Amino acid sequence: MSQKITIQIRIFPSNPSILVEMANTYIRTVNKLTKQAVASGTFPKLTSKTVHANLPSAVKNQLIRDAKSIFKKANKLKKLPILKKRVYYVNNQNYSIGNRSISFPVVIEGKVQRLVLPARLSARDRDILYKGKLGLLRVVQKSAKWFVQVSVECPTEQANGDIIMGVDLGIKVPAVIVTSSGKTKFCGNGRKNKYIRRKYHSHRRKLGKLKKLAAIRKHGNKESRYMKDQNHKISRQIVNIAIQENVSLIKVEDLKDIRKTTSKSRKNNKNLHHWSFYQLQRFIEYKAAISGIKVAQVNPAFTSQTCPSCDNRNKTTDRTYQCNCGYTAHRDRVGAINILRQPLADGNSLSA
């Protein structure tokens, strides 16, 4: 078994203008080839020799593949997608990664040269790169910083445990887990997350009145980075517990209609529509996959209303779930228990 993940590595170019020029040329050429193909109705046979761009041959071959892929999407969408963000792709045969550096081909003064850049790699990055099979490298710029994003296919071994875990995602409590062995854990601090969001929202409103658009974007990026960091920490905590409890399967909600089906107060309406449920679930999925733990989606309907003891449905107005049969528990814990017991999407059910 294997799992594809993407790691991001900070690079420190001494002359960023080279990367700017390469990335701009890359997206400009891809857009040009795509536009020409759409106009003619077919994608022509191209080689690095027939593509006129100040780029290395290996990079030209990659941009031909990208243009062809975008052309296919354009035919399906009946619309021409245009690349706008500065980007530069290099296939796995034309770059190398050392302990503290990354090198890939660029064109400088009309000649193809190998650009060697200092890089900051964590111990985790080195471990993944050493074990996995390297894929495409993507050079991107975020604000004034430069990064490479490397696709890595990591081998995994299936966990042999017989314990199942259910995970319920929410606003006030970001994640509640329940295992078939009886362990319950509340993960994350929803109250703090809501405070941070209100803080940034209030600050953006003040900046908006002053028409400071750059500052608004900067604060939006800070909020996004904070939530991403929280989701990484929560997902890591969940997977670590799964490893400790010998879990072989994690059941999560199918998030397709979560914004429609989740009950919400007027106070929580904005929070729901800005909450990164999907991102947290994706982090859980890829971290679990690396550890050989399967993740399956189940139907979340009525999971927070169904009594785990008698199967009756009861609506709750606070965080405590109470049933006429006498069963009482935290509402989100009830949701996690019912997710744990839900059959899989293919209709097969596992005992819990």
VOGU-3710 file (C-alpha; in Angstrom, 3 decimals, decimal comma):
1> msqkitiqir> 0,000/0,000/0,000  1,090/3,591/-0,540  -0,148/7,094/0,157  0,579/10,278/-1,800  1,335/13,336/0,288  2,787/16,766/-0,438  5,481/18,346/1,688  6,328/22,028/1,588  9,935/23,183/1,974  11,101/26,778/2,397
11> ifpsnpsilv> 13,837/27,873/-0,011  16,027/30,979/0,141  16,958/32,308/-3,325  19,687/34,955/-3,349  18,291/36,290/-6,620  14,483/35,812/-6,587  14,121/37,578/-9,962  15,326/34,381/-11,676  12,452/32,396/-10,154  9,998/35,190/-10,937
21> emantyirtv> 11,058/35,175/-14,595  10,921/31,355/-14,873  7,509/31,134/-13,186  6,009/33,954/-15,267  7,334/32,386/-18,476  5,918/29,016/-17,437  2,333/30,175/-16,828  2,398/32,530/-19,841  3,449/29,651/-22,133  0,887/27,227/-20,696
31> nkltkqavas> -1,905/29,785/-21,164  -0,748/30,506/-24,724  -0,661/26,809/-25,737  -4,048/26,150/-24,144  -5,634/29,140/-25,858  -4,282/28,082/-29,246  -5,519/24,503/-28,765  -9,012/25,676/-27,780  -9,147/27,952/-30,835  -8,183/25,101/-33,180
41> gtfpkltskt> -10,352/22,515/-31,387  -7,519/20,014/-30,882  -4,263/19,843/-28,983  -1,298/19,671/-31,415  1,694/17,363/-31,167  4,385/19,367/-29,431  7,964/18,792/-28,310  10,421/20,888/-26,371  11,929/21,990/-29,698  8,638/23,280/-31,098
51> vhanlpsavk> 7,718/25,226/-27,924  9,364/28,632/-28,020  10,035/29,676/-24,436  13,120/30,602/-22,466  12,900/27,476/-20,312  14,869/24,208/-19,909  13,753/21,355/-22,192  12,631/19,198/-19,249  10,436/22,031/-17,970  8,986/22,574/-21,463
61> nqlirdaksi> 7,955/18,922/-21,575  6,182/19,343/-18,246  4,340/22,488/-19,343  3,153/20,681/-22,487  1,563/18,062/-20,229  -0,005/20,800/-18,098  -1,387/22,634/-21,128  -2,853/19,390/-22,477  -4,514/18,691/-19,138  -6,002/22,196/-18,970
71> fkkanklkkl> -7,220/21,842/-22,565  -9,131/18,675/-21,595  -10,705/20,507/-18,660  -11,658/23,389/-20,932  -13,554/20,998/-23,207  -15,473/19,554/-20,272  -16,207/22,890/-18,594  -16,837/24,743/-21,870  -14,638/27,444/-20,390  -10,947/28,276/-20,742
81> pilkkrvyyv> -9,137/28,099/-17,362  -6,365/30,688/-17,091  -3,331/30,252/-14,825  -2,753/33,389/-12,776  -0,603/32,413/-9,814  3,135/32,342/-10,370  4,291/28,691/-10,554  7,101/26,544/-11,952  6,961/22,726/-12,268  9,890/20,313/-12,511
91> nnqnysignr> 9,520/16,540/-12,896  11,267/14,109/-10,542  14,098/13,324/-12,978  15,359/16,888/-13,057  15,662/18,034/-9,472  17,569/16,843/-6,420  17,117/17,423/-2,699  19,986/17,409/-0,211  20,017/17,833/3,550  20,065/21,617/3,296
101> sisfpvvieg> 19,616/22,433/-0,367  17,430/21,873/-3,420  18,548/22,160/-7,040  16,632/22,286/-10,331  17,251/23,616/-13,866  16,620/27,219/-14,916  17,715/29,432/-17,797  20,136/32,252/-16,966  21,318/34,575/-19,763  20,115/32,130/-22,405
111> kvqrlvlpar> 21,907/29,102/-20,922  20,428/26,202/-18,954  22,014/26,054/-15,503  21,322/24,112/-12,344  20,187/26,480/-9,620  21,197/25,343/-6,115  19,189/26,984/-3,330  19,517/26,758/0,461  16,481/25,004/1,949  15,042/24,417/5,389
121> lsardrdily> 14,071/20,761/5,820  12,620/19,378/9,028  13,448/15,900/10,352  9,955/14,814/9,265  10,574/16,115/5,714  13,856/14,199/5,464  12,236/11,017/6,769  9,399/11,196/4,223  11,748/12,014/1,333  14,064/9,149/2,287
131> kgklgllrvv> 11,270/6,544/2,497  9,045/7,709/-0,358  9,129/7,923/-4,122  9,529/11,506/-5,305  7,055/12,985/-7,762  6,503/16,441/-9,247  8,186/19,501/-7,721  6,301/22,788/-7,701  8,012/26,131/-7,063  5,627/28,737/-5,611
141> qksakwfvqv> 5,783/32,178/-4,095  3,687/33,099/-1,057  3,873/36,777/-0,163  7,630/37,468/-0,224  8,620/33,883/0,597  9,510/31,045/-1,762  8,694/27,362/-1,309  8,924/24,085/-3,174  6,061/21,620/-2,836  7,101/18,031/-3,491
151> svecpteqan> 4,690/15,181/-4,167  5,856/11,998/-2,425  4,397/8,490/-2,638  5,016/6,853/0,745  4,761/3,083/1,346  2,442/2,103/4,196  1,617/-1,101/6,015  -1,977/-1,869/6,977  -2,580/-1,704/10,738  -3,493/-5,110/12,185
161> gdiimgvdlg> -5,627/-3,928/15,107  -9,321/-4,753/15,506  -10,398/-1,476/17,167  -12,635/1,044/15,353  -12,784/4,792/15,995  -15,618/7,239/15,327  -14,864/10,963/14,887  -17,483/13,699/15,224  -16,529/17,184/13,960  -18,114/20,340/15,322
171> ikvpavivts> -17,772/24,037/16,090  -17,771/24,236/19,883  -15,703/21,054/20,122  -13,591/20,664/16,929  -13,422/16,855/17,219  -14,712/14,167/19,585  -13,434/10,607/19,229  -14,860/7,373/20,591  -13,248/3,956/20,123  -14,880/0,544/20,201
181> sgktkfcgng> -12,624/-0,203/23,183  -14,435/2,508/25,171  -12,008/5,450/25,002  -13,427/8,965/24,592  -11,389/12,093/23,870  -12,368/15,726/23,204  -9,828/17,341/20,851  -9,203/21,018/20,198  -10,505/24,237/21,730  -13,526/25,508/19,825
191> rknkyirrky> -14,053/28,464/22,144  -10,523/29,729/21,525  -10,886/29,217/17,764  -14,101/31,251/17,746  -12,390/34,011/19,745  -9,510/34,154/17,238  -11,965/34,346/14,331  -13,976/37,135/15,993  -10,750/39,006/16,726  -9,584/38,873/13,095
201> hshrrklgkl> -13,077/39,663/11,786  -13,308/42,768/13,994  -9,842/43,918/12,950  -10,667/43,442/9,249  -13,804/45,566/9,639  -11,739/48,400/11,118  -9,181/48,101/8,309  -12,009/48,020/5,757  -13,309/51,368/6,964  -9,790/52,737/6,520
211> kklaairkhg> -9,616/51,087/3,053  -6,367/49,279/3,887  -6,841/46,364/1,484  -3,280/44,995/1,726  -3,553/44,822/5,509  -6,913/43,033/5,210  -5,382/40,350/2,988  -2,451/39,991/5,394  -4,770/39,410/8,357  -6,853/36,959/6,330
221> nkesrymkdq> -3,707/34,942/5,650  -2,781/34,975/9,349  -6,195/33,619/10,316  -5,967/30,905/7,675  -2,499/29,874/8,898  -3,736/29,738/12,493  -6,656/27,456/11,602  -4,438/25,251/9,463  -2,009/24,881/12,358  -4,873/23,965/14,710
231> nhkisrqivn> -6,193/21,376/12,250  -2,722/19,848/11,928  -2,418/19,577/15,728  -5,916/18,102/16,180  -5,473/15,570/13,365  -2,069/14,543/14,759  -3,611/14,053/18,212  -6,395/11,892/16,755  -4,036/9,688/14,745  -1,627/9,321/17,676
241> iaiqenvsli> -4,499/8,076/19,838  -5,545/5,707/17,043  -2,021/4,268/16,972  -1,928/3,908/20,760  -5,345/2,212/20,849  -4,448/-0,188/18,016  -7,159/1,235/15,725  -7,379/-0,202/12,206  -10,339/1,872/10,933  -11,399/5,472/11,555
251> kvedlkdirk> -14,957/6,410/10,626  -15,665/10,042/9,761  -18,700/11,900/8,485  -19,495/12,391/4,825  -19,132/16,187/4,728  -20,933/16,710/1,425  -23,992/18,415/2,971  -22,677/19,340/6,410  -23,519/23,035/6,002  -27,133/22,126/5,196
261> ttsksrknnk> -27,651/19,389/7,769  -25,811/20,880/10,775  -28,152/22,674/13,154  -26,885/26,121/14,021  -27,873/29,142/16,020  -27,817/32,650/14,598  -24,648/33,251/16,649  -22,847/30,269/15,068  -24,062/30,804/11,493  -20,949/32,705/10,365
271> nlhhwsfyql> -18,631/30,291/12,165  -20,157/27,295/10,398  -19,671/28,767/6,942  -16,036/29,641/7,655  -15,118/26,442/9,511  -12,493/24,246/7,869  -14,198/20,871/8,424  -12,971/19,471/5,138  -9,361/20,498/5,751  -9,345/18,822/9,184
281> qrfieykaai> -10,788/15,637/7,727  -8,208/15,603/4,926  -5,409/15,964/7,484  -6,824/13,039/9,455  -7,044/10,939/6,287  -3,481/11,421/5,071  -1,877/11,139/8,519  -3,843/7,951/9,185  -2,923/6,528/5,771  0,788/6,998/6,466
291> sgikvaqvnp> 0,315/4,935/9,646  -1,586/2,219/7,751  -4,967/3,104/9,276  -7,980/3,103/6,969  -10,424/6,028/6,954  -14,003/5,534/5,773  -16,885/7,992/5,381  -20,344/7,237/6,762  -23,750/8,894/6,504  -23,951/11,508/9,299
301> aftsqtcpsc> -27,766/11,743/9,266  -29,270/11,872/12,793  -25,974/10,863/14,450  -26,355/13,630/17,057  -30,051/12,836/17,665  -30,142/9,031/17,907  -29,876/7,517/21,370  -27,009/4,962/21,482  -28,971/2,989/24,096  -32,514/2,684/22,675
311> dnrnkttdrt> -32,229/4,166/19,121  -34,921/6,786/19,778  -34,348/10,239/18,294  -34,256/13,298/20,512  -33,377/16,881/19,674  -31,160/18,781/22,080  -30,972/22,493/22,822  -27,681/22,454/24,746  -24,532/20,348/24,944  -26,149/17,605/27,052
321> yqcncgytah> -28,047/14,822/25,323  -30,921/13,328/27,337  -33,196/10,484/26,294  -36,480/9,316/27,811  -34,838/5,951/28,458  -32,527/7,646/30,958  -29,394/7,799/28,778  -27,392/11,022/29,272  -24,140/12,106/27,597  -22,391/15,007/25,849
331> rdrvgainil> -24,128/15,627/22,518  -20,923/15,425/20,475  -19,934/12,176/22,193  -23,308/10,742/21,159  -22,523/11,792/17,578  -19,125/10,056/17,685  -20,681/6,857/19,085  -23,277/6,758/16,317  -20,644/7,468/13,651  -18,648/4,576/15,097
341> rqpladgnsl> -21,669/2,275/14,670  -22,754/3,495/11,240  -22,321/1,076/8,288  -19,736/1,973/5,670  -20,646/3,596/2,375  -20,635/0,214/0,615  -23,270/-1,077/3,025  -20,944/-3,369/4,946  -21,000/-2,969/8,698  -18,252/-3,775/11,141
351> sa> -18,988/-4,750/14,720  -18,142/-2,085/17,272
//
